[in-house]
């Protein structure tokens, strides 16, 4: 994978903590390395939807088998005219990967 690093830190919402809590919780227990399922994709989408910085991102359902904890393939939606949604303008592929500190 080739690209650029775009930090997605929202000072008001600790999405990394929410992701870590989910992936260390009863379903995955910190060992999610053979792909994710639809349920997990829904949880990640819900966490991404909590911030204007990541609201344009959705889990790429075609790449669930290639996604693991702390390495999730996403689709980038076009900006909706609001300035805070323009963070990802200029990424023509419409695809990306979100990463965060691994829980194990």
Phi and psi restraints in degrees (value plus and minus 20) as a CYANA .aco file:
   2 UNK   PHI    -144.5  -104.5
   2 UNK   PSI     123.0   163.0
   3 UNK   PHI     154.4   194.4
   3 UNK   PSI    -170.2  -130.2
   4 UNK   PHI    -147.9  -107.9
   4 UNK   PSI     135.9   175.9
   5 UNK   PHI    -114.6   -74.6
   5 UNK   PSI     103.8   143.8
   6 UNK   PHI    -142.1  -102.1
   6 UNK   PSI      86.9   126.9
   7 UNK   PHI     -86.8   -46.8
   7 UNK   PSI     116.3   156.3
   8 UNK   PHI    -139.6   -99.6
   8 UNK   PSI      37.6    77.6
   9 UNK   PHI    -113.0   -73.0
   9 UNK   PSI      99.7   139.7
  10 UNK   PHI    -128.0   -88.0
  10 UNK   PSI      94.5   134.5
  11 UNK   PHI     -83.3   -43.3
  11 UNK   PSI     -40.0     0.0
  12 UNK   PHI    -113.7   -73.7
  12 UNK   PSI     -35.0     5.0
  13 UNK   PHI    -153.5  -113.5
  13 UNK   PSI     100.5   140.5
  14 UNK   PHI    -112.5   -72.5
  14 UNK   PSI      58.0    98.0
  15 UNK   PHI     -85.0   -45.0
  15 UNK   PSI     -54.0   -14.0
  16 UNK   PHI     -81.8   -41.8
  16 UNK   PSI     -60.3   -20.3
  17 UNK   PHI     -83.6   -43.6
  17 UNK   PSI     -61.2   -21.2
  18 UNK   PHI     -84.1   -44.1
  18 UNK   PSI     -62.2   -22.2
  19 UNK   PHI     -84.9   -44.9
  19 UNK   PSI     -64.1   -24.1
  20 UNK   PHI     -82.4   -42.4
  20 UNK   PSI     -63.4   -23.4
  21 UNK   PHI     -79.8   -39.8
  21 UNK   PSI     -63.7   -23.7
  22 UNK   PHI     -84.5   -44.5
  22 UNK   PSI     -69.0   -29.0
  23 UNK   PHI     -94.5   -54.5
  23 UNK   PSI     -35.5     4.5
  24 UNK   PHI    -120.6   -80.6
  24 UNK   PSI     -21.1    18.9
  25 UNK   PHI     -95.3   -55.3
  25 UNK   PSI    -189.5  -149.5
  26 UNK   PHI     -80.9   -40.9
  26 UNK   PSI     -49.8    -9.8
  27 UNK   PHI     -91.6   -51.6
  27 UNK   PSI     -70.4   -30.4
  28 UNK   PHI    -124.2   -84.2
  28 UNK   PSI     -46.4    -6.4
  29 UNK   PHI      30.5    70.5
  29 UNK   PSI      13.5    53.5
  30 UNK   PHI      59.6    99.6
  30 UNK   PSI      -7.4    32.6
  31 UNK   PHI    -149.8  -109.8
  31 UNK   PSI      43.1    83.1
  32 UNK   PHI    -127.9   -87.9
  32 UNK   PSI      72.1   112.1
  33 UNK   PHI    -157.8  -117.8
  33 UNK   PSI      -2.8    37.2
  34 UNK   PHI    -146.3  -106.3
  34 UNK   PSI      20.2    60.2
  35 UNK   PHI      72.3   112.3
  35 UNK   PSI     147.6   187.6
  36 UNK   PHI    -140.3  -100.3
  36 UNK   PSI     145.6   185.6
  37 UNK   PHI    -129.9   -89.9
  37 UNK   PSI     158.7   198.7
  38 UNK   PHI     -80.3   -40.3
  38 UNK   PSI     -60.1   -20.1
  39 UNK   PHI     -80.0   -40.0
  39 UNK   PSI     -65.6   -25.6
  40 UNK   PHI     -85.9   -45.9
  40 UNK   PSI     -60.5   -20.5
  41 UNK   PHI     -79.8   -39.8
  41 UNK   PSI     -60.0   -20.0
  42 UNK   PHI     -83.4   -43.4
  42 UNK   PSI     -61.6   -21.6
  43 UNK   PHI     -83.7   -43.7
  43 UNK   PSI     -66.6   -26.6
  44 UNK   PHI     -82.6   -42.6
  44 UNK   PSI     -63.8   -23.8
  45 UNK   PHI     -77.8   -37.8
  45 UNK   PSI     -61.7   -21.7
  46 UNK   PHI     -83.1   -43.1
  46 UNK   PSI     -60.3   -20.3
  47 UNK   PHI     -87.5   -47.5
  47 UNK   PSI     -61.9   -21.9
  48 UNK   PHI     -83.7   -43.7
  48 UNK   PSI     -52.7   -12.7
  49 UNK   PHI     -92.0   -52.0
  49 UNK   PSI     -29.4    10.6
  50 UNK   PHI     -99.2   -59.2
  50 UNK   PSI     -29.2    10.8
  51 UNK   PHI    -151.9  -111.9
  51 UNK   PSI     122.1   162.1
  52 UNK   PHI     -85.9   -45.9
  52 UNK   PSI     -41.6    -1.6
  53 UNK   PHI     -91.0   -51.0
  53 UNK   PSI     -48.0    -8.0
  54 UNK   PHI    -141.3  -101.3
  54 UNK   PSI     -13.2    26.8
  55 UNK   PHI     -82.9   -42.9
  55 UNK   PSI     -42.4    -2.4
  56 UNK   PHI     -99.8   -59.8
  56 UNK   PSI     -27.0    13.0
  57 UNK   PHI    -119.6   -79.6
  57 UNK   PSI     118.8   158.8
  58 UNK   PHI    -157.9  -117.9
  58 UNK   PSI     125.5   165.5
  59 UNK   PHI     -80.6   -40.6
  59 UNK   PSI     113.7   153.7
  60 UNK   PHI     -98.3   -58.3
  60 UNK   PSI      83.3   123.3
  61 UNK   PHI     -85.8   -45.8
  61 UNK   PSI     -40.5    -0.5
  62 UNK   PHI     -96.7   -56.7
  62 UNK   PSI     -31.3     8.7
  63 UNK   PHI    -142.4  -102.4
  63 UNK   PSI       9.8    49.8
  64 UNK   PHI     -81.2   -41.2
  64 UNK   PSI     -59.7   -19.7
  65 UNK   PHI     -88.3   -48.3
  65 UNK   PSI     -42.0    -2.0
  66 UNK   PHI    -115.6   -75.6
  66 UNK   PSI     -22.8    17.2
  67 UNK   PHI    -117.6   -77.6
  67 UNK   PSI     123.0   163.0
  68 UNK   PHI    -157.2  -117.2
  68 UNK   PSI     153.8   193.8
  69 UNK   PHI     -74.2   -34.2
  69 UNK   PSI     113.9   153.9
  70 UNK   PHI      48.0    88.0
  70 UNK   PSI      -2.6    37.4
  71 UNK   PHI    -176.9  -136.9
  71 UNK   PSI      62.4   102.4
  72 UNK   PHI    -134.2   -94.2
  72 UNK   PSI     103.6   143.6
  73 UNK   PHI     -92.3   -52.3
  73 UNK   PSI     113.5   153.5
  74 UNK   PHI    -151.3  -111.3
  74 UNK   PSI     140.0   180.0
  75 UNK   PHI    -125.4   -85.4
  75 UNK   PSI     122.9   162.9
  76 UNK   PHI    -128.3   -88.3
  76 UNK   PSI      97.3   137.3
  77 UNK   PHI     -98.8   -58.8
  77 UNK   PSI     132.5   172.5
  78 UNK   PHI     -83.4   -43.4
  78 UNK   PSI     132.9   172.9
  79 UNK   PHI     -81.2   -41.2
  79 UNK   PSI     126.9   166.9
  80 UNK   PHI    -121.1   -81.1
  80 UNK   PSI       9.9    49.9
  81 UNK   PHI      67.7   107.7
  81 UNK   PSI     -37.3     2.7
  82 UNK   PHI    -109.0   -69.0
  82 UNK   PSI     120.5   160.5
  83 UNK   PHI     -77.3   -37.3
  83 UNK   PSI     -59.3   -19.3
  84 UNK   PHI     -88.4   -48.4
  84 UNK   PSI     -34.7     5.3
  85 UNK   PHI    -110.7   -70.7
  85 UNK   PSI     -18.6    21.4
  86 UNK   PHI    -108.6   -68.6
  86 UNK   PSI     -15.3    24.7
  87 UNK   PHI     -75.1   -35.1
  87 UNK   PSI     -56.2   -16.2
  88 UNK   PHI    -122.1   -82.1
  88 UNK   PSI     -14.6    25.4
  89 UNK   PHI     -78.4   -38.4
  89 UNK   PSI     119.3   159.3
  90 UNK   PHI      77.7   117.7
  90 UNK   PSI     -20.5    19.5
  91 UNK   PHI    -118.2   -78.2
  91 UNK   PSI      70.9   110.9
  92 UNK   PHI     -86.9   -46.9
  92 UNK   PSI     -43.3    -3.3
  93 UNK   PHI     -92.1   -52.1
  93 UNK   PSI     -45.0    -5.0
  94 UNK   PHI      52.5    92.5
  94 UNK   PSI      -6.8    33.2
  95 UNK   PHI    -147.0  -107.0
  95 UNK   PSI     134.5   174.5
  96 UNK   PHI    -184.3  -144.3
  96 UNK   PSI    -197.6  -157.6
  97 UNK   PHI    -155.2  -115.2
  97 UNK   PSI     109.3   149.3
  98 UNK   PHI    -117.7   -77.7
  98 UNK   PSI     121.3   161.3
  99 UNK   PHI    -153.0  -113.0
  99 UNK   PSI     138.7   178.7
 100 UNK   PHI    -177.4  -137.4
 100 UNK   PSI     153.6   193.6
 101 UNK   PHI     -79.7   -39.7
 101 UNK   PSI     108.3   148.3
 102 UNK   PHI     -90.1   -50.1
 102 UNK   PSI     127.9   167.9
 103 UNK   PHI    -103.8   -63.8
 103 UNK   PSI     -34.4     5.6
